[in-house]
Amino acid sequence: MTQSVVVQVGQCGNQIGCCFWDLALREHAAVNQKGIYDEAISSFFRNVDTRVTDDGGNISRRKICSLKARAVLVDMEEGVVNEILQGPLRDVFDSKQLITDISGSGNNWAVGHKVFGNHYQEQIIEKLRKSAEHCDCLQCFFIIHSMGGGTGSGLGTFLLKVLEDEFPEVYRFVTSIYPSGEDDVITSPYNSILAMKELNEHADCVLPIDNQSLIDIISKVDLMMNSGKSRTSIKPDSLITSRAGTLKKQEKPFDAMNNIVANLLLNLTSSARFEGSLNMDLNEISMNLVPFPQLHYLVSSLTPLYTLADVHIPPRRLDQMFSDAFSKDHQLIRADPKHSLYLACALMVRGNVQISDLRRNIERLKPSLQFVSWNQEGWKTSLCSVPPVGHSHSLLALANNTCIKPTFVELRDRFMKLYKKKAHLHHYLQVEGMEESCFTEALSSLSTLIQEYNHLDATKSIPVQDLPRLSIAI
């Protein structure tokens, strides 16, 4: 059985990570009711034996076994990590696997990347090596971070480069939370552009998540709850509800947004954690969905959405679930893959679903989806027999699709509005090792990526027989 390590960076990364561990424990508890440490649990947890000593200092025969998450927690503001260590999951995390500071990165990529990266490099390498030593067969590092702040974007991408140097053979999956256009961090376009260059160069797969899409999903669930048109009920202690049992109106529902991303990771790792008739290794995702190294950004969608919100709703027809996965309303980033060009697509199904159901729905959907000419059968599928807690089935779709391009174009436009005026630039340039060329190089990297998607989109209207043949270098 392979193991993976989750690396949580910054406030956002640690909050999502905490939610992931909570939900993962619930899933394992539902399946493994005898509480036996098995291969499924070992994929993301290790079993720690604590020997008990008597008053004389002699080791007792009695042992206390406890689960520890295969995680490294990093944040330059210690508030969120301290909350985690004081919360119900405090015993799940190894205090030796934490790196915290008190000053924070001031929403400045350069401080996180250049200052804290260099300062904590040895500690970071030590923690990562220690986490790897606890694995029998380390397959993947999952990095969770945000793009708009300082620590998540700066130190998160510094850590990504460290992973590539120290563990070049281990896959690096990155879950990146992108800021919305109304983000309250004025420098988020700078931080995001600088982080993008590092993701382009050092990640194997990136799952971009748009804050605005998460907010929209929560709003849709709230609208459904209040419409009275559906026979639905909602758990009193749901993460998207207040004590009164209604969606929180006065604040952004960050808990529910984090819950959605955590469920994405649960579905992504389900084949690594549970048995299934058609399991998919994590390395198969990169192998099958990333035909070109730089085009490693995968658009994700989840269905049913209500699984994410702890909402009780009559089960949707299975075929409808597959249709929803390709609807723009179910994407975790503002995109419409159905009307864009697919390079490849993975369907990761959980629950009581048959292979024949999968094949039937792929054949049904194929005529409405456009794939690149050289990968017309670019489907990858998996079936995990264990569904999410309380539900019969769920589906995660991962699409390598040109619909991601508008997100990058919008990010570049927001960056240029600031950069043309040199607004707030001095905060970055006063950091040692930071030069203005860092911005121009990052902009060039993003523009090159956008151009790659433009080239692919240009082939949509060309008949297959007229497409130029690839030249093979000898």
Secondary structure, DSSP 8 states (H G I E B T S, - for coil): --EEEEEEEHHHHHHHHHHHHHHHHHHHHHH-TT----HHHHTTEEEEEEEEE-TTS-EEEEEEEEEEESEEEEESS-HHHHHHHHSTTGGGS-GGGEEE-SS--TT-HHIIIIIIHHHHHHHHHHHHHHHHHT-SSEEEEEEEEESSSSIIIIIHHHHHHHHHHH-TTSEEEEEEEE--TT-S-TTHHHHHHHHHHHHHHH-SEEEEEEHHHHHHHHHHHHHHHHH--S--EE-TT-TTB-TTSSB-SSS--HHHHHHHHHHHHHHHTHHHHS--TB---HHHHHHHH-SSTT--B-EEEEESGGGGGTEE-----HHHHHHHHTSGGGBSSS--GGGSEEEEEEEEEEES--HHHHHHHHHHHGGGSEE-GGGTT-EEEEEES---TT-SEEEEEEEEEGGGHHHHHHHHHHHHHHHTTTTTHHHHHTSTT--THHHHHHHHHHHHHHHHHHHHHHTTTS-GGGS-------
